[in-house]
Amino acid sequence: MFSYRHAFHAGNHADVLKHTVLIAMLRHLLQKDTALTVFDTHAGAGLYRLDGEYAETSGEAANGFLKLLAYLKSPPAPTKKTSAAAKSIAEGLAPVLKDYIDLVASFNNKDSHKVYPGSPFIIQRLLGERDKLKLFEIHPTDIKTLTANIAQLEAGRQVAVLREDGFEGIKKFLPPPARRALVFSDPSFEIKNDYARVVATMADSLVRFATGTYAVWYPLIPRPEAHDVPRKLKTLATKSGKKWLNATLTIKSSKLTSDDAGEVVRPGLPASGMFIINPPHTLKAALQLALPQLVEILGQDQHAAFTLESGG
């Protein structure tokens, strides 16, 4: 169960979607004067090196965050076949994407992109003095790295690092004292029962604290359990009388292919989604601008696409 390390995947297309949505949500939620408590159920190591051994082994950032930067630095010359999304990028990057790029850049020296912040550092960077962040992680190596990384912030009691199962750990904190919370959950899903557990956790959390904002990242892979997550969360939100939003980003086909030697080539993660219960009312309009641009920039084949649904 401890084989997964997010360092291999830092800055990939799933992180681009995940962190763009996370930042957009926090910008809205933090406008109020009342303190906000943020829970990150699967915090990881917190900070990652894109020039490190893990990231360079997978090369996934090259098709995610780094590809986004390269496109903006040197966009393709317009032609008669230039898409509407490409034209919109030329006119101006979607504000939530610009915010995401600027925030990641703030962790690096000028013109350097070696450091990629995970969700704990993205969240903490945006919080005010009264806000709280609780980080859950059980991977024995990542919890040590996370603890050391957070210690550098000298954030005091604002940030708590807990070596606990995040699915269980958040229960004792809901509802939070200030009655405002964002629960962010992005398990690795390498453990098969994570699919059922993330839905069960959201259901339990809504009972404990019905007005919280709940965000779940999930992979879209050829597995029934993966496609069950957004469907079950939609049913949960609807039955609970809550508003919901579901955004997905597909960058390529999920089909297996073969190389010149006839060996099977697995495509890697082709798509992922973010499902939010009680989303900020500004989120859908922000993503309507951003998602077509992400498809244009990160898409690898004709299967590249996005979906954006809401209800409640």
DADAVEN-V859439 format. One line per field, one symbol per residue. ss: DSSP state (h for helix, s for strand, l for the rest). phi: phi as a letter, one per 30 degrees, with the letter a starting at -180 (. if undefined). burial: b if it has 16 or more other ideal C-beta (glycine too) atoms within 10 Angstrom, else e. Layout:
ss=???
phi=???
burial=???
//
This chain:
ss=lllllhhhllllhhhhhhhhhhhhhhhhhlllllllssssllllllssslllhhhhhhlhhhhlhhhhhhhhhllllllllllhhhhhhhhlllhhhhhhhhhhhlllllllllssslhhhhhhhhlllllssssslllhhhhhhhhhhhhhhllhhhsssslllhhhhhhhhlllllllsssssllllllllhhhhhhhhhhhhhhhllllsssssssslllhhhhhhhhhhhhhhhhllllsssssssllllllsslllllsslllllssssssslllllhhhhhhhhhhhhhhhhllllllsssssssl
phi=.cddbdedceiddddededddeddddeddddddddcccccdbdidjbbcdcdddddddidddcbeddddddddbddddbdcedddddddddldeedddddddddddcbdeicbdcbddeedddddcdddddbbcccacdddddddeedddeddhdiddcccbdbddddddedccddedibabccbbddidcededdddddddddddddadcdcbbbcbdcbdbeddddedddddddddddicdbbbbbbccadcddbbdddiddcddiddaabbcbchdedddddddddddddddddcecadddabbbbaaj
burial=eeebbbbbbbbbbbbbbbbbbbbbbbbebbeeeebbbbbbbbbbbbbbebeeebbeebebbebbbbbbbebeeeeeeeeeeeeebbeebeeebbebbebbbebbeebeeeeebebbbbbbbbbbebbeeebbbbbbbbbeebbebbeebbeeeeeeebbebbebebbebbeebbebeeebbbbbbbbbbeeeebbebbbebbbebbeebeebbbbbbbbbbeeebbeebbebbbebbeebebbbbbbbbbbbebeeeeeeeeeeeebbbbbbbbbbbbbbeebbebbebbbbbbbbbbbeeeebebebeeee
//
